[in-house]
Amino acid sequence: MICVASYCLISYTVGTHRIPLALWHQENDAPKQIVTWGAYKRIRHPFYTSFLTALVASVVAAPNILTIFSLVYGFVILNMTAAKEEKKLSSSQYGQEYIDYMKGTGRFIPKV
């Protein structure tokens, strides 16, 4: 069931994009706009959330040191990557818009 939630979130996120995704881990790629609708309405990094959800599902399905390590490692790496992307976006031409967006949304889970 958790895997299904992960798959649904990936699909919803892909469907949210009206223009090709900016890949901030590539040096010369920049967004054309800040996406704040659809899957991004309450979560800043829904792709990463779906990956983490899949890792949680693997721990639930096969709880062992490897799956637990994968979840912890995945969280650390995705958190670092998200922080790097957020720093770039905050200092881009969309900086203030993105900072305002960050105040109302959670990185991986919705703010309550």
Order of alpha helices (4+ residues) and beta strands (2+ residues): alpha-alpha-alpha-alpha
